[in-house]
Amino acid sequence: MVQKFTVLVLVIFGNIVHLSGQTLPVGTTGLEDYYRREQLLGRLDSTLSFNVRPLSQEVLQQHNIFDPTAQQATSNSILWEEEGRGRVQLLPVTWQNQVTSSYPYGWNDGPMVPTTGYQTMFSAGIYASYKFLSVQLRPEVVYAQNSDYLGFRSDDGGTRIRYAQILNRIDMPPYFGEGSYSKAFLGQSSVRLNFHPISIGVSTENIWWGPGRRNALLMSNTAPGFPHITLNTTKPIRTPIGSIEGQFVTGYTRSSGIDPTLRLEEDYTNLYRPKDGIDRRYFQGVVLSYQPKWLPGLSLGLNRSVIINRNNMADGFRGYFPLFNGLSKSSSLDPETGEVAANQRRDDEYFSIFGRWVIPDAQLEVYGEYGRNDASWDFRDLLVQLEHSRAYMIGFRKLVDLHKPEGDLLQVGMEFTQLEAPKTATLRESLTWYTHSLVRNGYTHQGQILGAGVGPGNNVQSLDVSWIRGIKQLGVEFERLVHNNDFFYQSYGAAYVETFRDPRRNWVDLSIALHGVWDYKNFIFSSKLHFMKAFNYQYAIEENNDPMLYWNYRAQDKGNVQFQLGASYRF
């Protein structure tokens, strides 16, 4: 009886409405940011929050989401289409290339890996839908030269122990194997059932949660997409009190399988503990975004995610739905012992709140995200030490009309991300973001971070100034990147170390980048030339023999250049 009823419902929905399950992949060159700018200009639905991505065709309201300006010389991507029933469409062919000279840099590039030398990624695919069913196949193939570079080294035993702790608590190898690296992924692929305005399916697409443009605390496209089941909105659901968007995801992430001690100068054999038998981790997460009816343009939301080793999962409902466990540690107390239950809190949990305010009249957006990676003991503890284990991201973007016939704009944007631990870490245990002592592969997939790709314990501040015309963009970006300050203070800081204090060793990169996006007929080209200087590279300095010249040490700085060139062809 239940089966007959289910079939009847599907048939009814299939004959009433055709909903495309097509999505614009997270990070699509030129296009994703184009749509976001269109909203600032008042040309795109203001109820769309951009906090839950990838974006669907329904919410973008485009017949061909890969050609929003409809200026292609020819458009042969749609092979078959029948209104109300479905379509078959060729997806753009994308080829990304990158050369990095001295040390790894970069994030938000999906399956591409942080390494040096030449690297390339190729992607193409096809999309098909019929009534409520949609299939998108868009695999990705990566090759990286994976050249050698000068990694971390230290003569101090305590510092080496603390560096090994990082290797033991996260799957983020300094080198991706001994030789070159090549791998194929399912990429931005999915199979979905679509019922306005809800979609359910299985997918390996990248996900982005939150309002950030360069970083997102919980979900970004820094790592390859992982296999998951998704239940999500395809467009904002309008209610009497406002609009709601959301996504629920559950799936598995995998380790890279790479020994992180490969190519390191020092011997870490006795310090690194192999992560055998914990290749798969169970992941579950949810995002909700709400836009009040009375405050158009303002969206508020929350993220929560849990990751746990497959062999540490509890039985029953609590094991397969860890999101429904309590937010506080006291909620996991064993009533007999009064302590946190042995089968609880073996997971790595993350929680964040976020907001974005779009003001089309001012062509301005302001946004931010505030998160924690360690649960409070109870609500009182949360109020007293709100900053414990926190990280945050804040940014804005302003468009200025240049009053040209072609609609030229000046864009100014800033974004700050802080992952460095607060002072509460000196009083109570607080692991660096994305690392964990039990979930020892950390918050990663295939050796790359699921959240903010800037990296554990890192801080970054960036300023971008660009000229805009439609999809076209030419600009300059300034950036200050602080590498793992948690490791720095634990290794050289007075609060942790009695005999090896050294305030001079912060590893900080200052950089400038020239970047551009240019559409021409069926092509979208992108390029970026990035010049970096690392101050105290790998926390290293060379002492001056004269103790009176403490601050006149010999700088161990290093230059780095990265050149990116990409092209996307839309049929």
C-alpha positions as CSV (number, residue, x, y, z in Angstrom):
1,M,0.0,0.0,0.0
2,V,2.8,2.4,0.9
3,Q,4.6,1.6,-2.3
4,K,1.5,2.3,-4.4
5,F,1.0,5.6,-2.6
6,T,4.6,6.6,-3.2
7,V,4.4,5.8,-6.9
8,L,1.1,7.8,-7.2
9,V,2.7,10.9,-5.6
10,L,5.7,10.7,-7.9
11,V,3.5,10.4,-11.0
12,I,1.3,13.3,-9.9
13,F,4.3,15.5,-9.3
14,G,6.0,14.4,-12.5
15,N,2.9,15.4,-14.6
16,I,2.3,18.7,-12.8
17,V,5.7,20.3,-12.8
18,H,9.1,19.9,-14.4
19,L,11.9,21.2,-12.2
20,S,15.5,21.3,-13.4
21,G,18.1,19.9,-10.9
22,Q,20.9,21.8,-12.7
23,T,23.3,23.7,-10.6
24,L,26.1,26.2,-11.1
25,P,29.2,24.5,-9.6
26,V,30.7,26.3,-6.6
27,G,33.6,28.5,-7.8
28,T,32.5,28.6,-11.5
29,T,35.0,31.0,-13.0
30,G,33.5,34.4,-13.7
31,L,29.9,33.4,-13.4
32,E,29.2,32.7,-9.7
33,D,30.6,36.1,-8.7
34,Y,28.8,37.7,-11.7
35,Y,25.4,36.6,-10.3
36,R,26.3,37.9,-6.8
37,R,27.2,41.3,-8.3
38,E,23.9,41.3,-10.2
39,Q,22.1,41.1,-6.8
40,L,24.0,44.1,-5.5
41,L,22.8,46.0,-8.6
42,G,19.2,45.0,-7.9
43,R,18.9,42.7,-10.9
44,L,18.6,39.4,-9.1
45,D,16.0,38.2,-6.5
46,S,16.9,39.8,-3.2
47,T,15.6,36.9,-1.2
48,L,18.5,34.7,-2.5
49,S,21.0,34.7,0.4
50,F,24.1,33.2,-1.4
51,N,24.6,31.3,1.9
52,V,23.7,27.9,0.5
53,R,25.6,26.9,-2.7
54,P,25.7,25.5,-5.4
55,L,23.0,27.7,-6.8
56,S,20.2,26.1,-8.9
57,Q,18.8,27.1,-12.2
58,E,15.4,27.9,-10.6
59,V,16.8,30.6,-8.3
60,L,19.0,32.1,-11.0
61,Q,16.0,32.3,-13.3
62,Q,18.2,31.7,-16.4
63,H,17.4,29.5,-19.4
64,N,21.1,28.8,-19.7
65,I,22.9,29.5,-16.4
66,F,26.3,29.4,-18.1
67,D,25.3,32.2,-20.5
68,P,23.6,34.9,-18.4
69,T,24.5,37.7,-20.8
70,A,23.3,35.7,-23.9
71,Q,26.2,37.1,-26.0
72,Q,27.6,33.8,-27.3
73,A,28.2,33.7,-31.0
74,T,26.4,30.3,-31.0
75,S,24.7,28.3,-28.4
76,N,24.6,24.6,-29.2
77,S,24.8,23.3,-25.6
78,I,21.1,22.2,-25.3
79,L,20.9,19.1,-27.4
80,W,17.2,18.4,-26.7
81,E,14.5,20.3,-24.8
82,E,10.8,20.0,-24.4
83,E,9.1,22.6,-22.2
84,G,7.7,21.1,-19.1
85,R,9.4,17.7,-19.6
86,G,13.1,18.0,-19.6
87,R,16.4,18.8,-21.5
88,V,19.8,17.4,-22.4
89,Q,22.6,19.8,-22.2
90,L,26.4,19.8,-22.7
91,L,28.2,21.4,-19.8
92,P,31.2,23.8,-20.3
93,V,34.6,22.3,-20.9
94,T,37.0,23.8,-18.3
95,W,40.8,23.7,-18.3
96,Q,42.7,25.2,-15.4
97,N,46.5,25.5,-15.3
98,Q,48.8,26.7,-12.5
99,V,52.5,27.1,-11.9
100,T,53.9,27.7,-8.4
101,S,57.6,28.4,-7.9
102,S,58.8,28.0,-4.3
103,Y,56.2,26.8,-1.8
104,P,52.5,25.7,-1.9
105,Y,49.8,28.3,-1.9
106,G,46.1,28.4,-2.8
107,W,42.6,27.3,-1.8
108,N,39.1,27.1,-3.2
109,D,40.2,25.1,-6.2
110,G,38.4,21.8,-5.6
111,P,40.5,18.8,-6.6
112,M,43.7,20.8,-7.3
113,V,46.3,20.2,-4.5
114,P,48.6,22.7,-2.6
115,T,52.0,21.9,-4.1
116,T,54.7,23.4,-6.3
117,G,55.5,23.1,-10.0
118,Y,53.0,22.7,-12.8
119,Q,49.4,21.6,-12.2
120,T,46.4,21.2,-14.4
121,M,42.7,20.3,-14.0
122,F,40.3,19.3,-16.8
123,S,36.5,19.1,-16.5
124,A,33.6,18.5,-18.8
125,G,30.2,16.9,-18.7
126,I,26.6,16.5,-19.6
127,Y,23.3,17.2,-17.9
128,A,19.9,15.5,-18.5
129,S,16.5,15.9,-16.9
130,Y,13.1,14.3,-17.4
131,K,10.2,15.5,-15.3
132,F,11.3,15.3,-11.7
133,L,14.5,13.3,-12.3
134,S,17.8,14.9,-13.2
135,V,21.3,13.5,-13.8
136,Q,24.4,15.7,-13.9
137,L,27.8,14.0,-14.8
138,R,30.8,16.3,-14.6
139,P,34.0,14.5,-13.6
140,E,37.3,16.2,-12.9
141,V,40.9,15.1,-13.6
142,V,43.9,16.5,-12.0
143,Y,47.6,16.2,-12.6
144,A,50.3,17.9,-10.5
145,Q,54.1,17.9,-11.0
146,N,54.4,17.9,-7.1
147,S,57.9,19.3,-7.2
148,D,60.1,19.3,-4.1
149,Y,60.4,22.4,-2.0
150,L,62.0,23.4,1.3
151,G,59.7,22.3,4.1
152,F,59.7,22.7,7.9
153,R,62.9,22.0,9.8
154,S,64.0,22.7,13.4
155,D,66.9,21.7,15.6
156,D,64.8,22.0,18.7
157,G,63.3,18.7,19.9
158,G,60.2,20.3,21.5
159,T,59.4,22.2,18.4
160,R,59.6,19.0,16.3
161,I,57.3,17.3,18.8
162,R,54.7,20.0,18.4
163,Y,55.0,19.9,14.6
164,A,54.5,16.2,14.7
165,Q,51.3,16.8,16.8
166,I,49.9,18.7,13.7
167,L,50.7,15.7,11.5
168,N,49.1,13.4,14.0
169,R,45.8,15.4,14.2
170,I,45.0,16.2,10.6
171,D,45.3,14.6,7.1
172,M,47.0,17.6,5.4
173,P,50.3,16.2,4.0
174,P,53.0,18.7,3.2
175,Y,53.8,16.8,0.0
176,F,51.3,14.8,-2.0
177,G,53.4,11.7,-2.4
178,E,56.9,11.0,-3.7
179,G,56.5,11.7,-7.4
180,S,53.9,13.4,-9.5
181,Y,50.2,13.4,-8.5
182,S,47.3,12.4,-10.7
183,K,43.7,11.6,-9.8
184,A,40.2,11.5,-11.3
185,F,37.1,12.4,-9.3
186,L,33.4,12.3,-10.0
187,G,33.5,16.1,-9.5
188,Q,30.3,18.1,-9.9
189,S,28.0,15.1,-10.5
190,S,24.6,14.3,-9.0
191,V,21.4,12.3,-9.4
192,R,18.4,14.1,-8.0
193,L,14.6,14.0,-7.6
194,N,13.3,17.6,-7.8
195,F,10.0,18.7,-6.4
196,H,9.5,22.5,-6.2
197,P,11.1,23.9,-4.1
198,I,12.9,20.8,-2.6
199,S,15.5,18.5,-4.1
200,I,16.8,15.2,-2.8
201,G,19.6,13.1,-4.2
202,V,23.1,11.8,-4.1
203,S,26.0,14.0,-5.2
204,T,29.7,14.6,-5.2
205,E,29.4,18.3,-5.8
206,N,31.3,20.8,-3.8
207,I,29.3,22.7,-1.2
208,W,29.6,26.2,0.2
209,W,27.9,27.3,3.4
210,G,27.9,30.9,4.6
211,P,28.3,34.3,3.1
212,G,32.1,34.5,2.6
213,R,33.6,35.1,-0.8
214,R,37.2,33.8,0.0
215,N,36.6,31.7,3.1
216,A,33.8,29.7,4.8
217,L,34.3,28.2,8.2
218,L,32.5,24.9,7.7
219,M,32.0,24.1,4.0
220,S,34.0,25.4,1.0
221,N,35.4,24.2,-2.3
222,T,39.0,23.8,-1.0
223,A,38.8,20.0,-1.0
224,P,37.3,17.8,-3.8
225,G,33.6,17.1,-3.4
226,F,32.8,14.0,-1.3
227,P,29.9,11.5,-1.8
228,H,26.9,12.5,0.1
229,I,23.1,12.4,0.3
230,T,21.6,15.9,0.1
231,L,18.1,17.3,0.9
232,N,18.1,21.0,0.0
233,T,16.0,23.9,-1.2
234,T,16.3,24.8,-4.8
235,K,15.1,28.4,-4.2
236,P,14.0,30.4,-1.1
237,I,10.8,29.1,0.4
238,R,8.6,32.1,1.0
239,T,6.6,32.1,4.3
240,P,4.4,34.8,6.1
241,I,7.5,35.8,8.2
242,G,10.2,35.7,5.5
243,S,12.2,33.4,3.2
244,I,14.0,30.2,4.2
245,E,16.8,28.3,2.5
246,G,18.6,25.2,3.8
247,Q,20.5,22.0,3.1
248,F,21.0,18.7,5.1
249,V,23.9,16.5,4.0
250,T,25.2,13.2,5.2
251,G,28.0,11.2,3.6
252,Y,31.6,9.9,3.9
253,T,34.9,11.6,3.6
254,R,38.2,9.7,2.9
255,S,41.8,10.2,3.8
256,S,44.5,10.9,1.3
257,G,46.4,7.8,2.2
258,I,49.7,9.8,2.0
259,D,52.4,9.5,4.7
260,P,52.9,13.2,5.8
261,T,56.5,12.5,6.8
262,L,57.5,11.9,3.2
263,R,60.4,14.2,2.1
264,L,60.7,15.9,5.5
265,E,64.3,16.7,6.4
266,E,64.0,15.5,10.0
267,D,63.2,11.9,11.1
268,Y,59.7,11.8,12.4
269,T,59.4,8.0,12.5
270,N,59.2,8.0,16.3
271,L,56.9,11.0,16.5
272,Y,54.3,10.3,13.9
273,R,51.6,7.7,14.5
274,P,50.2,6.1,11.3
275,K,46.5,6.5,10.8
276,D,45.8,2.9,9.8
277,G,42.2,1.7,9.9
278,I,40.5,5.1,9.9
279,D,40.3,5.9,6.2
280,R,36.6,6.6,6.2
281,R,34.8,9.2,8.3
282,Y,31.1,9.8,8.6
283,F,30.0,13.3,8.0
284,Q,26.7,15.1,8.7
285,G,25.9,18.7,8.4
286,V,23.1,21.2,8.1
287,V,22.7,24.9,7.1
288,L,19.7,27.1,7.6
289,S,19.4,30.6,6.3
290,Y,16.5,33.0,7.1
291,Q,15.6,36.4,5.6
292,P,13.1,38.3,7.7
293,K,10.1,39.7,5.7
294,W,10.5,43.1,7.4
295,L,14.2,43.5,6.6
296,P,14.7,42.8,2.9
297,G,18.3,42.0,1.9
298,L,19.3,40.8,5.4
299,S,19.9,37.0,5.8
300,L,20.8,35.3,9.1
301,G,21.7,31.6,9.5
302,L,23.5,28.9,11.2
303,N,25.7,25.9,10.3
304,R,26.4,22.7,12.2
305,S,28.5,19.8,11.2
306,V,29.8,16.6,12.8
307,I,32.6,14.3,11.5
308,I,33.5,11.0,13.2
309,N,35.6,7.9,12.4
310,R,33.4,5.2,11.0
311,N,34.6,2.6,13.6
312,N,33.7,5.0,16.5
313,M,30.1,5.6,15.5
314,A,27.5,4.8,18.1
315,D,24.7,2.4,17.3
316,G,21.1,3.3,16.4
317,F,19.6,6.8,15.8
318,R,22.2,8.8,17.7
319,G,25.0,7.1,15.7
320,Y,23.6,7.9,12.2
321,F,22.1,11.3,13.2
322,P,24.8,12.9,15.4
323,L,23.4,16.3,14.6
324,F,20.5,15.6,16.9
325,N,22.8,15.1,19.9
326,G,23.0,17.9,22.3
327,L,25.0,21.1,21.6
328,S,26.6,21.1,25.1
329,K,28.9,18.6,26.7
330,S,26.7,18.3,29.7
331,S,24.0,16.9,27.5
332,S,26.2,13.8,27.0
333,L,26.7,13.0,30.7
334,D,26.4,9.4,31.8
335,P,23.7,9.4,34.5
336,E,25.6,6.7,36.4
337,T,29.1,8.2,36.5
338,G,28.3,11.9,36.1
339,E,31.0,12.1,33.3
340,V,30.8,12.4,29.6
341,A,29.6,9.1,28.3
342,A,32.4,6.9,26.8
343,N,30.6,6.5,23.5
344,Q,29.9,10.2,23.2
345,R,32.1,13.1,22.1
346,R,34.3,10.9,19.9
347,D,33.3,13.2,17.1
348,D,34.7,16.5,15.8
349,E,31.9,19.1,16.0
350,Y,31.6,22.6,14.4
351,F,29.0,25.3,14.7
352,S,28.7,28.8,13.3
353,I,26.3,31.6,12.9
354,F,26.4,34.0,10.0
355,G,24.8,37.1,8.4
356,R,24.7,39.0,5.2
357,W,23.1,42.3,4.4
358,V,22.7,43.3,0.7
359,I,21.7,47.0,0.1
360,P,21.0,47.4,-3.6
361,D,20.4,51.1,-3.3
362,A,24.0,51.5,-2.1
363,Q,25.3,48.6,-4.3
364,L,26.9,47.2,-1.1
365,E,27.1,44.0,0.8
366,V,28.3,43.4,4.4
367,Y,28.7,39.9,5.7
368,G,30.3,37.8,8.5
369,E,30.5,34.4,10.2
370,Y,31.4,33.4,13.8
371,G,32.0,29.8,14.7
372,R,33.3,27.4,17.4
373,N,35.0,24.0,17.2
374,D,34.5,23.0,20.8
375,A,31.2,22.6,22.5
376,S,30.6,24.6,25.7
377,W,29.9,22.7,29.0
378,D,26.4,24.3,29.3
379,F,24.6,27.5,28.5
380,R,26.2,29.4,31.3
381,D,29.7,28.4,30.1
382,L,28.7,29.6,26.6
383,L,27.8,33.1,28.0
384,V,30.8,33.4,30.2
385,Q,33.4,32.4,27.6
386,L,31.7,33.0,24.3
387,E,35.1,33.4,22.6
388,H,36.4,29.9,23.6
389,S,37.6,28.0,20.5
390,R,36.1,30.7,18.2
391,A,37.0,31.6,14.6
392,Y,35.5,34.3,12.5
393,M,35.2,35.8,9.0
394,I,34.0,39.3,8.2
395,G,33.9,41.2,4.9
396,F,32.3,43.8,2.6
397,R,32.0,44.7,-1.0
398,K,31.1,48.0,-2.6
399,L,30.3,48.7,-6.3
400,V,30.6,52.2,-7.7
401,D,29.0,53.2,-11.0
402,L,31.6,54.8,-13.3
403,H,28.8,56.3,-15.5
404,K,30.0,54.7,-18.7
405,P,27.6,53.6,-21.5
406,E,28.8,50.0,-21.1
407,G,27.9,50.0,-17.5
408,D,31.4,49.9,-16.1
409,L,31.8,49.5,-12.3
410,L,34.6,49.9,-9.7
411,Q,34.6,47.2,-7.1
412,V,36.2,47.5,-3.7
413,G,36.1,44.5,-1.3
414,M,37.8,43.4,1.9
415,E,37.6,40.2,3.8
416,F,39.3,39.1,7.1
417,T,39.5,35.5,8.4
418,Q,40.8,34.7,11.8
419,L,41.4,31.0,12.7
420,E,44.0,31.6,15.4
421,A,42.9,30.4,18.9
422,P,41.8,33.0,21.4
423,K,43.4,33.4,24.9
424,T,41.1,30.9,26.4
425,A,43.3,28.2,24.9
426,T,45.9,29.0,27.6
427,L,43.4,27.9,30.3
428,R,41.4,25.1,28.8
429,E,42.0,22.6,26.0
430,S,41.2,24.0,22.6
431,L,42.5,22.2,19.5
432,T,43.5,24.2,16.5
433,W,40.6,24.4,14.0
434,Y,40.2,21.4,11.7
435,T,42.5,19.2,13.9
436,H,41.4,16.5,16.4
437,S,43.0,14.1,18.7
438,L,40.5,11.3,18.1
439,V,39.3,12.0,14.6
440,R,43.0,12.1,13.6
441,N,42.4,12.8,9.9
442,G,40.7,16.0,11.0
443,Y,38.1,18.0,9.2
444,T,39.4,17.0,5.7
445,H,38.7,15.0,2.6
446,Q,41.4,13.6,0.4
447,G,44.1,15.6,2.3
448,Q,42.4,19.0,2.0
449,I,40.3,21.0,4.4
450,L,36.5,21.0,4.1
451,G,36.2,24.5,5.6
452,A,38.4,27.6,5.3
453,G,41.2,26.7,3.0
454,V,43.5,29.3,4.4
455,G,44.6,26.6,6.9
456,P,44.6,25.6,10.6
457,G,45.6,28.4,12.9
458,N,46.0,30.9,10.0
459,N,44.8,34.4,9.7
460,V,44.3,36.3,6.4
461,Q,43.4,39.9,5.4
462,S,42.7,40.8,1.8
463,L,41.8,43.9,-0.2
464,D,40.6,43.8,-3.8
465,V,40.1,46.6,-6.2
466,S,38.7,45.8,-9.6
467,W,37.2,47.2,-12.8
468,I,34.0,45.4,-13.8
469,R,32.0,45.2,-17.1
470,G,29.4,42.4,-17.1
471,I,31.4,39.2,-16.7
472,K,34.7,40.9,-17.5
473,Q,36.9,41.9,-14.6
474,L,40.4,43.3,-14.2
475,G,41.8,43.9,-10.7
476,V,44.6,43.9,-8.1
477,E,44.5,42.1,-4.8
478,F,46.6,42.7,-1.7
479,E,46.9,40.1,1.0
480,R,48.5,39.4,4.3
481,L,48.6,35.8,5.4
482,V,49.8,34.6,8.8
483,H,50.7,30.9,8.9
484,N,49.5,28.8,11.8
485,N,49.9,31.2,14.8
486,D,48.7,28.4,17.1
487,F,51.8,26.4,16.3
488,F,53.9,29.5,16.6
489,Y,52.8,30.4,20.1
490,Q,52.9,26.8,21.3
491,S,56.4,26.4,20.0
492,Y,57.9,29.9,20.7
493,G,55.4,31.7,22.9
494,A,56.0,32.7,26.5
495,A,52.7,31.3,27.6
496,Y,53.8,27.8,26.6
497,V,57.5,27.6,26.5
498,E,60.0,28.3,29.3
499,T,63.4,27.9,27.6
500,F,62.8,28.6,23.9
501,R,60.8,31.8,23.7
502,D,61.2,33.8,20.5
503,P,58.8,36.6,19.4
504,R,60.6,37.1,16.1
505,R,59.6,34.0,14.2
506,N,56.0,34.6,13.0
507,W,55.7,33.3,9.4
508,V,53.8,36.0,7.5
509,D,53.3,36.3,3.7
510,L,52.7,39.7,2.1
511,S,51.5,39.5,-1.5
512,I,50.0,41.3,-4.5
513,A,48.1,39.7,-7.3
514,L,46.9,40.9,-10.7
515,H,43.8,39.0,-11.8
516,G,41.4,39.1,-14.7
517,V,38.3,37.4,-16.2
518,W,37.3,38.0,-19.8
519,D,34.5,36.6,-21.8
520,Y,34.7,36.4,-25.6
521,K,32.0,34.6,-27.6
522,N,31.8,31.1,-26.3
523,F,34.9,31.4,-24.1
524,I,35.5,32.7,-20.6
525,F,39.2,33.2,-19.8
526,S,40.7,33.7,-16.4
527,S,44.2,34.6,-15.2
528,K,46.0,35.5,-12.0
529,L,49.7,36.5,-11.4
530,H,50.5,36.4,-7.7
531,F,53.8,37.7,-6.2
532,M,54.4,36.7,-2.6
533,K,57.1,37.3,0.0
534,A,57.3,35.0,3.0
535,F,58.8,36.7,6.1
536,N,60.5,34.1,8.4
537,Y,59.6,31.3,6.0
538,Q,58.8,28.1,8.0
539,Y,59.3,30.1,11.2
540,A,63.1,30.2,10.6
541,I,65.6,32.9,11.5
542,E,69.4,32.9,11.6
543,E,70.8,34.4,14.8
544,N,73.4,37.3,14.8
545,N,76.4,36.3,16.9
546,D,76.2,39.6,18.8
547,P,73.6,39.3,21.5
548,M,73.2,43.1,21.5
549,L,71.8,42.9,18.0
550,Y,68.8,40.7,18.9
551,W,66.5,42.2,16.3
552,N,69.1,42.5,13.6
553,Y,69.0,38.8,12.8
554,R,69.5,37.4,9.3
555,A,66.1,37.2,7.7
556,Q,65.2,33.8,6.3
557,D,62.7,35.1,3.8
558,K,61.5,33.5,0.5
559,G,59.9,34.8,-2.6
560,N,57.1,32.9,-4.4
561,V,55.3,33.4,-7.7
562,Q,52.1,31.7,-8.8
563,F,50.6,32.0,-12.3
564,Q,47.2,30.7,-13.1
565,L,45.6,30.5,-16.5
566,G,42.2,29.0,-17.3
567,A,39.7,28.7,-20.1
568,S,36.1,27.6,-20.2
569,Y,34.2,26.8,-23.4
570,R,30.4,27.0,-23.5
571,F,28.9,25.1,-26.4
